[in-house]
Amino acid sequence: MMHQGGCAALALAALAGVACGRGEGGASGSGLAAATAERPIEMFSWLERIGDSDPQGALATEHRRHHPDDVIINARAALSGLARKALRSRMLHNEPPDTFQANVGSDLMQWVLTNGSDARESKLLPLDDLVAGVASWRRTMPAPLIERISYDGKIYGVPADLQRNNTVFYNKKIFAKYGLPEPKTLGDLTAMGEKLRGSGVPLIAVGSREPWTVALLLFECLLVAREGRAFYRDYFTGRLTAADPRLLGTLEAGLDLFAFVNPDHRELSWLQAVELVTHGGAAMTVMGDWARPAFVAGGLKPGQDFGEIPFPQTADTFVFSADAFTLPVDAKNRAGVQRLLAVLGSPDGQRAISQARGTLSARVDVPPPADDPVLTANYALLKKGPLVIALSGLLPADFTDDLGAALIEMLDQHDIDPVVHMLGSRYVLLKQM
């Protein structure tokens, strides 16, 4: 899911113990002393603290229980797109952080298959013989997830959690005020949008400052709802033709749906779009389940003030993404990262970070809290399968960038042609994967 450069400055600011060494509940006085004895661990991510939800802080607290002398530098970036640009520059100059966040699948594997064909020039180390607990990951993590963090039988990242992307969050007060039902079908969405027309309240809040939010809505949700998970998989793995009429029909339907979206969507991030819903400025938003802490931070109670449901017509489909952390070849503190990744992959580490994010654990042996009906239902669906990987795990980075730019141009022009032309010229890349 997803988030400014300036990594070095962020890292130096964090060295004072903000993230880990002497943060809330930290070991008094041990952090800076350890920093002089051994390098701190620089952990680069786009994980955000939202209200009381602090996933990196939760992991840090768990890590300190096992390794109280470690200091973790929280090199956090605010937006995933900017984070990836900053990371790319550092990786290409062989100055990586000690560990960094990537979406499982192609976003992670681009650093393994850097030569385009095999792992001989990988910028990441395989973890199997370096990190404690890898064998337990293979037993407890879903096979489709293990597949997306592996190459040639070796694992290159530790999933931090497992997220469901095809999710709708809605403001119950707004739904009640305008007599809106929970949408079960795509037709319901259209009827709801028409009912709100002229009210000043858009049906769907979108923040397209980063275009992955548009791709999530149009492809991971709307396309799956219209054409099914098999078509989604086949199209984005290059098995069909670029101009398949089912894909084009979804783009047209997406344009129709954007008639019910906030007009300032280009100016907002995904988090600002969520906040629009929490403040009653929009009825609902479509976002992965990592958005839940933002509603709680806005003072809304789950099930009482806001609802969380699957996107219409996708109740039996689990479109998943996950964030993995890595061990770069040129990491300065390899031993520290090995300890950190072992904690992250353990049941306690998984429980700490997934509960802070409001998502499922990547380990099936770590169930969600029993009093959380939404995550309990998602957990049952996870175990039932099948899982459908998000676009971040399917598409190469260059294709993703071009698709995102074309989607924004499509919305600006109110015409699907920019996306049609982009797919026509770049679809061959998917067939070569």
Salt bridges, closest charged atoms under 4 A:
GLU24 OE2 - ARG49 NH1 3.40
GLU38 OE2 - ARG339 NH2 3.42
GLU42 OE2 - ARG90 NH1 2.76
GLU48 OE2 - HIS3 ND1 2.57
ASP54 OD2 - ARG49 NH1 3.65
ASP54 OD1 - ARG76 NH2 3.32
GLU62 OE2 - ARG65 NH2 2.71
GLU62 OE2 - HIS66 NE2 2.94
ASP70 OD2 - HIS63 NE2 2.82
ASP70 OD1 - ARG339 NH2 2.79
GLU95 OE1 - LYS332 NZ 3.21
ASP107 OD1 - ARG84 NE 3.08
ASP118 OD2 - ARG120 NE 2.90
ASP128 OD2 - ARG138 NH2 2.53
ASP161 OD2 - ARG357 NH1 3.34
GLU182 OE1 - LYS184 NZ 3.53
GLU194 OE1 - ARG197 NE 2.93
ASP234 OD1 - ARG233 NE 3.11
ASP234 OD1 - ARG239 NH1 3.10
ASP244 OD2 - ARG246 NH2 2.87
GLU308 OE1 - ARG292 NH2 3.00
ASP323 OD2 - ARG357 NH1 2.46
ASP348 OD2 - ARG65 NH2 3.35
ASP348 OD1 - ARG351 NH1 2.99
ASP365 OD2 - ARG363 NH2 2.95
ASP372 OD2 - ARG292 NH1 2.37
ASP402 OD2 - ARG426 NE 2.85
ASP412 OD2 - ARG266 NH1 2.66
